[in-house]
Amino acid sequence: MFSLINRNQLNKSHFQYEEEKEGVYLNIEGKRIVIEAFKKKLNSTITIKNYSYTYEKLLEREVKHYQKMIMDDQKYKPYKYF
């Protein structure tokens, strides 16, 4: 979200204040921009130890790892990709 604001892809016009909910929310156009950027990020790749992965695959691996830790009642060990 911050990178979208810093790159001027999101601005004040993409947000709306809702008094009854006491919060600031993205409007429809703002949501479209954020979702599009998120999909693009998930499909982008990163190289770790000479292997190329999409962020989507890394996230999937981490969720499966987390699930295994829960099912086996083990202490969670976060994935380190550096």
RAVENQUI-V231284 format. One record per residue. N is the residue number from 1. RES is the residue in one small letter. PSI is psi in whole degrees, -180 to 180 (* if undefined). BURIAL is # if it has 16 or more other ideal C-beta (glycine too) atoms within 10 Angstrom, else .. Layout:
# RAVENQUI-V231284
n=N res=RES psi=PSI burial=BURIAL
n=N res=RES psi=PSI burial=BURIAL
This chain:
# RAVENQUI-V231284
n=1 res=m psi=-45 burial=.
n=2 res=f psi=-38 burial=.
n=3 res=s psi=-34 burial=.
n=4 res=l psi=-38 burial=#
n=5 res=i psi=-45 burial=.
n=6 res=n psi=-31 burial=.
n=7 res=r psi=8 burial=.
n=8 res=n psi=27 burial=.
n=9 res=q psi=-28 burial=.
n=10 res=l psi=139 burial=#
n=11 res=n psi=-174 burial=.
n=12 res=k psi=-32 burial=.
n=13 res=s psi=-14 burial=.
n=14 res=h psi=2 burial=#
n=15 res=f psi=153 burial=.
n=16 res=q psi=141 burial=.
n=17 res=y psi=131 burial=.
n=18 res=e psi=105 burial=.
n=19 res=e psi=-42 burial=.
n=20 res=e psi=-28 burial=.
n=21 res=k psi=-5 burial=.
n=22 res=e psi=52 burial=.
n=23 res=g psi=170 burial=.
n=24 res=v psi=130 burial=.
n=25 res=y psi=157 burial=.
n=26 res=l psi=142 burial=#
n=27 res=n psi=-177 burial=.
n=28 res=i psi=-45 burial=.
n=29 res=e psi=-41 burial=.
n=30 res=g psi=-42 burial=#
n=31 res=k psi=-42 burial=.
n=32 res=r psi=-43 burial=.
n=33 res=i psi=-45 burial=#
n=34 res=v psi=-45 burial=#
n=35 res=i psi=-42 burial=.
n=36 res=e psi=-44 burial=.
n=37 res=a psi=-39 burial=#
n=38 res=f psi=-45 burial=.
n=39 res=k psi=-41 burial=.
n=40 res=k psi=-42 burial=.
n=41 res=k psi=-43 burial=.
n=42 res=l psi=-33 burial=.
n=43 res=n psi=-9 burial=.
n=44 res=s psi=159 burial=.
n=45 res=t psi=159 burial=.
n=46 res=i psi=143 burial=.
n=47 res=t psi=127 burial=.
n=48 res=i psi=119 burial=.
n=49 res=k psi=52 burial=.
n=50 res=n psi=14 burial=.
n=51 res=y psi=140 burial=.
n=52 res=s psi=129 burial=.
n=53 res=y psi=149 burial=.
n=54 res=t psi=156 burial=.
n=55 res=y psi=-31 burial=.
n=56 res=e psi=-44 burial=.
n=57 res=k psi=-39 burial=.
n=58 res=l psi=-43 burial=#
n=59 res=l psi=-42 burial=.
n=60 res=e psi=-45 burial=.
n=61 res=r psi=-42 burial=.
n=62 res=e psi=-39 burial=.
n=63 res=v psi=-43 burial=.
n=64 res=k psi=-39 burial=.
n=65 res=h psi=-46 burial=.
n=66 res=y psi=-43 burial=.
n=67 res=q psi=-44 burial=.
n=68 res=k psi=-41 burial=.
n=69 res=m psi=-41 burial=.
n=70 res=i psi=-47 burial=.
n=71 res=m psi=-35 burial=.
n=72 res=d psi=4 burial=.
n=73 res=d psi=48 burial=.
n=74 res=q psi=162 burial=.
n=75 res=k psi=136 burial=.
n=76 res=y psi=130 burial=.
n=77 res=k psi=110 burial=.
n=78 res=p psi=151 burial=.
n=79 res=y psi=133 burial=.
n=80 res=k psi=122 burial=.
n=81 res=y psi=32 burial=.
n=82 res=f psi=* burial=.
